[in-house]
Amino acid sequence: MTKVLRLNQNDLDRIVEVEKAAFIPPLQASRETIADRLNLNHVYLGLESNGKLIGTLAFRYARFSPKDLAIFPRTFDEFSNSPNAEQPNAIFGYSLGILPEYRGRSTLELMDRTCDFAKLNSMEYVVAEGRCPSYNGSNEFSQETIMQNPEFKRIIDEAIAKGSLPSKKELLKDPNLAFYILFAKGKPLILIPDFNPEDTPSGGHRVILYKQLK
């Protein structure tokens, strides 16, 4: 049996355990970073299975409009580590980590429950930064094994050169983005190059997706 709960500073050890097991080392937030985010009143939701924490999803409250991208964060640090906005209408989800053996249904469950949480708090949008690890491939660490897709890399490189967003069909070539689009019903909004340079498998790039709740 699973349940979703809101985590706090008392759960730091458990959050760090999931962070280390779910994310490749370059993308793991330190204990200090997680504590700082909690001190900013960011929300960490946890998914438990029979008392074991198997996943976390972190977000902050923000102001957002899909029609006004001029003020949208251009780096992961700004997206994830900024204070909550006054009069927010959206949540910016920046850390979705599920233990490898529980991925799939549990990932979707935590995402769905996060949307429920956002609705209960009168949010209009959920916004996520979608990794695209098949850009370079990822098999250096045990947390993920994803083959490089040269065609997908070419698509992303051409889109960056043009300052455009690949089509939905083209984005589906990356398994991570396909999950966000097909199962989480995220709508691709913008491709931001060098959003998180630490993410070598994705070439540092991110596709920002959003979901309108009302």
N, C-alpha and C positions, 0 to 999 in steps of 0.2 A: 504494500500500500504506500502511495506517495502523498506528500503534502507539501505545500509551498508556505514559507514563512519569511518574515522580514528579519534580516540579520543585523547585528550591531557589533560594537567593539568587543564584546565578550566572545564573539564568534570568530575573531581574527585568525586563530590557529586553524580552524576548519576551513575558512576561506582560502588561506594560504595553501593548504593541502590540495584543494581543488585546483587552485591556480597552477601549481606545479605539475599536477597530473594532466590537466586539460590543455595547457598552452605550451607551444614550443618555447624554449628558454628565452630567446630574444623578445618575446611578447609577454613574458610573465611580469606582472606588477609586483613590486616589492611589498613587504609587510608595511613599510612606512608609507608608501603611496596609497595602499588600501586604507590605512588608518586616516590619512589626510582626507581622502574622499569621504569617508564616514563622518569626519569632523566637519566637512562642508555640507552635511545632511544629504549627501547623495544616498540613493536607495540601493541596497544589495538584497535581492530576493534569492532565497535558497530553495532548492528542491531536495527533499528528503525521501529516502526509500527505506522503510523499516528502521528509522532512526539514523541512517547514514546519509550524510550530505553528499549528493551525487552531482550537483550542478549549482552554479550561481549565475545571476544576471544582474549587472549593475547599470544604473542610469542616473542622469541628473535631469532636473526640470529646466526647460528652455523656452524661448520664444522662437516660433518657426512659421514660415509660410513658403510653400513650394513655388510661389510666384516671386519671391524676393530672396535671391541667392547671393546678393552682394554682401550681405552680412553673415553668411554662413561660414562656420569655422573651416579653415584651410589646412589645419594640422590636427593630428590625433590628440596632441597635448591640449590644445584649446577646446576640442570637442569633449574630452573626457575629464579634464581637471579644473574646469572653470566653476565658479560658484553657481548655485541655482539662480535662475532669472526671477526677477519680480514679475508678477502677473503672467506666469507661464501658461502656455497652451499646448505644450508638447513634452515628451520625454526623449532624451538622447541616450539610446542604449549603446554602451561601449565595451562591455565585457561579458560575453556569453560563453561560459565554460562548462562543459559536461564531461564527466569521466568517460574515457573512450568506450568502455564496455556498455555504457548506457545511452550512447548517442542514437539519434533517430527519433523514436517516439517520445523519449524524455526531453529531448531538445525542444520539440514542438510543444510539448505540454508546458514547459517553463515559459516559452515565448507567448503562448496563449494566455497563461495566467498573468503574465506581465501586462498584456493588453487589457485584461479585465481590471487589473489594478489601476491602470491609467484611466480607464473609463470611470471607475468609482471616484477618482480624484479630478473628474471633469476635464481631462485632457482631450484635445482634438486630434492630435497626431502622435504616432510613434515613429521615431526616426532611428535608423541603424546604419552603421558603417560596415559595408560588406567586403570581406576579404576576397581575394581572387587568387588562391595559391597555385592554381594550375598555370599561372603566368610563367613562373620559373620552375614549378614543381617543388615538392616538399617531402624529402625522405631522409633527412639528416638526423632527425630526432624521432623518438618512439611515439610521440603524441599524435603524429599524423603521417600518412603515406599517400601522397597525391602525385600522380605523374604530370610532367609538363605537357602542355598542349601547345605546340608551336603555332597552330592556326589561331588559337585564342590570343597568344602573345602578339601575333601580328595585328589582330583586330584591335587590341588595346593600344598598341603603339601608334597605329594609324589614327585612332580616335583622339589620342593625346595630341598628335601633330596637328589635327584639324580643330581641336578644341570642342569636340563633339562627344555625344554619348552613343555607344554601340546600341544596336537594336536589341530588343528583348530576346529574340532568337539567338543572337550572337552571344549575349551574356549567359544564356543557358548552357553554353559549352563548358563553363566552370561549375563543378559540382557544388561548391559552397554557395555561389550566387544562385544556382538553380534551386537549392533548398529554400533560400529566402524568397525567391520569386514564386515558385510553384506551390510550396507548402505553407509558408508564412504569409503569402499574398502581399509581399512587399512590392512597391512600384519603384522601379529605378528612376532616379532623379538627375544625378550628375556624377561624372567621373572626375575624381580629383587626383592628379599625379602627386607623388611624393607626400602623400598624406601621413604615412608612417614609415619613414625610411628604415626602421628596424625590421620591418616585415619583408625580408629578402624573398621568400617564396612568391609574394604578391608584387614584387618589384617596388614595394612601398606604396602602391596605388590602392585606391579605394573607390568602390561604387557606393554612393549614398542612396539608400532606399527609404521609403516612407509608407506609412499606412494611415489612412484617414479613418478615425473612429466614429465621427458623427458629422 
